[in-house]
Amino acid sequence: MRFRRTAAALAALALSTTACADAGRPKTALDWTDCGDGFECAKLGVPLDHGKPEGERIQISVVRLPASGDRIGSILVNPGGPGGSGVEYARSARSVLSAAVRARFDVVGFDPRGVGGSSPVRCLSSSELDAYTGLDGSPDSPAEIAALEEGSRRFAEGCQARSGKLLPHVGTADAARDMDLLRAALGDKGLTYLGKSYGTQLGAVYADLFPGRVRALVLDGAVDPSLSPLELNATQAHGFEVALDAFLEDCFTVEDCPFDGSVKSARAEIAELLRAADRKPLANGTGDSRQIGEAWTTLGLITPLYDHQSWPVLRQALDAALKGDGTTLLRMADLLIDRREDGAYSNQTEANMAVNCIDGHFPRSSSALARAARDAAVDAPLFGSSVMWSSLPCTYWPVKGTSKQKIDAPGAAPIVVVGTERDPATPYEWSKALAEQLSSGVLVGFDGDGHTAYLTGSSCVDRLVDDYLIKLAVPEDGAHCPKIG
């Protein structure tokens, strides 16, 4: 099979091999061009409104790394977010997928609609995003609540002013339909896919819409689609608390730990650090004018919890912050929100909000969110309030969100869901729940830390995933991979 050799042959075969499955659907050829380092790039035209397939079209950015060996087909990848660039993720294919998988599949990444190079949602200038991100995300005074309300309202109004036509059409179901058009254009009869974090939701929605077109889906670090947005917020906040405790327990085993005593006393010191940053910003050595208050400090604390290999950096950052210097925490926060050294942002923050706001129903008053924040803070005292308040722009969103629907993908081939037990962003219980909801879901658990499991150090997870993707060898449901080290 040599679809990757010539664009003309690829397009022709894509149309012929999917003629039956995709009858009546618009057919789109991909015109591949070299874009460096062994990659090829293309644009895929898709309907702005899938309900009007012959209407206005938008362009989806696509990149691929051709298979290095005996090719099976294509594997699509998505890093999550929502708002993460699938193009940039695929550009890291050599660390995203094993050599064995890259030998057998063209690695294909795409920016979902509204993201990066695919008709990006835009809402605020870089300076406005700085101001919004710096708003106190756990307000404890009427003035702080009013400032957060005004900033969130401006965010929603900015999105409507700059991207109003696109906002109704950036939901996960729209992106899943784009993904099926891409599958057809690539000439693959069935979809092979690796989705991480929010990418698991995209994969699950795809399977529910097109169960007969599933070849092999790996959903790593799953989102539970049955939960409401506020339930997701509360559970995620709890996940960050669990991850912080794991970090602190490890911290006491190394010499450069900035804390003495116990996990409980260390948590008290971190809580006081956040309160102190709320009263007086930490020192900022980056050279920009941002005030490192509680919001930036919290983001900087959360970021290294995503990857246990970043725990040494978090120890250093906390040591400096406890002495009044928040520079390293600020740099960590910038990594999370994709703010570059020159102060420019990708559109990750804006796309994230746009997709989340349309993918679910949110309260239409800040008072309802305030109650939810207070409840979340009981279970997650350090992160509950800020995670809950982060959804406030959706209260003012100009487009009505969609209702949650049951996702079970009846008739789909086996789908592998991978969950990490101390994942800070997508708690393990979400992976268990998604595997149970999918009619063909198969759960693989990992006794580990950090966000997602595949290619993060567990040879057990890597072997199970690779065998499934390449050989369609389905793991035993409930398979469990031991802790590393």
KACORMO-V625553 format. One record per helix or strand of 3 or more residues. SS is the DSSP state (H for helix, E for strand). FROM is the first residue (numbers start at 1). TO is the last residue. If there is no record, write none. Layout:
ss = [SS,SS]
from = [FROM,FROM]
to = [TO,TO]
This chain:
ss = [H,E,E,E,H,H,H,E,H,H,H,E,H,H,E,H,H,H,H,H,H,H,H,H,E,H,E,H,E]
from = [7,39,57,73,86,93,99,105,126,142,172,191,198,211,214,229,263,294,308,327,348,366,384,392,415,428,441,459,479]
to = [17,47,65,78,91,96,104,110,133,167,186,196,209,213,220,251,279,306,322,337,359,379,389,395,422,437,449,471,481]
